[in-house]
Amino acid sequence: MKLLRHYFISDSLDDLELFEEQLEAAGVTTPQIHVLSLHDEELAHHDHLNYVQSFMKKDIVHSAELGAIVGVCVATITLIVAYYAGWTETAAGWVPFIFLAILLLGFCTWEGGLIGMHRPNYHFARFSEALKNDKHIFFIDLEPNQEEVLERLEKSHPQVELAGTGSATPYWLVWLEDKIPKFFSKTFP
């Protein structure tokens, strides 16, 4: 199932907390709802808000994926050069070049992740001005059958401004985020 992410901007965490409670009462699960803010201290006083973890505020995962793509290209070029240069015909054969290709892939992936630690998550980059202006970003990953709930509740929150849509977290990951804590709380009370 494909989810769609809806972004909202607001300057009131109290209103966003009420909005989240109403969404959850209407059947939207907590892992589908997040709040992004530069004011972590204020978020800590709103127990019901599902805030974005600091790890996900950075572009580590996306940059590591890009680094891995670069690494695959570099590793492939290394193996091609070794083959056409005739280096694989020596007594060592392919082993050192395959090992070098694996090292290059790992290094490029690692370096991509390090670069991502210094960048905001590319999904949230378009909201940097709003965040600097003390606004909060509220986003919801909705299933197609939940769109009606959002439309109904959105009208009762005039302080919450629609800021667009985007790609959402995969459905299977949201489902796991919802089910795993429930499993452990029921299994190990």
Residue, then its C-alpha position, 0 to 999 in steps of 0.5 A: m500500500k502506498l502512503l502519501r505524506h501531508y506537511f503542515i506548518s504551525d506555530s502552536l505546539d498545543d494545537l498540533e498536540l490536539f490535532e494529533e490526538q484527534l487523528e489518533a482517535a480517528g484511527v491514524t496510528t502514532p507512527q504515521i504522525h510526526v512533528l519536526s521542530l528546532h525547539d526540543e525543550e518545548l516538545a519535551h513538555h508535550d508528551h503526546l507529540n511524536y517528534v522526529q528523532s535527531f538521527m532522522k533530522k540529518d541526511i545520513v541515510h540518504s547520503a549513505e545511499l548516494g555514497a553506496i551508488v558512487g561506491v558501486c561505480v568506483a568498485t565496478i571501474t576498479l574491477i574493469v581496469a584490473y581485468y583490461a590491464g591484465w592484472t587479474e592474470t597474475a598469480a594473485g588473480w581476482v582476490p586482491f581486486i575484489f577485496l579492493a572493490i569491497l573496501l572502496l564500496g564500504f568507504c564511499t558508503w561510510e563517507g556518504g553517511l559522514i557527509g549526511m551528518h552535516r546536512p539536514n534531511y533532504h525531505f525537510a530542507r524546504f522547511s528550513e526558513a519556517l523552522k528558523n522562524d520558530k514554526h513547527i512542521f507537522f506531517i502525516d503519512l496517510e493511507p488512501n482511505q484515511e484522507e477523508v479523516l484529515e480533510r474533516l479534522e483540518k477544518s477545525h485547526p485554522q492555525v495549521e497551514l497546509a504546506g504540501t505533500g511528498s513521499a512517505t515512509p514505506y507502509w511496511l515500516v510504519w506497520l512495524e513501528d506500530k506493531i513491534p512496541k505493542f508486541f513487546s508490551k503485551t508479551f513482556p508486561 
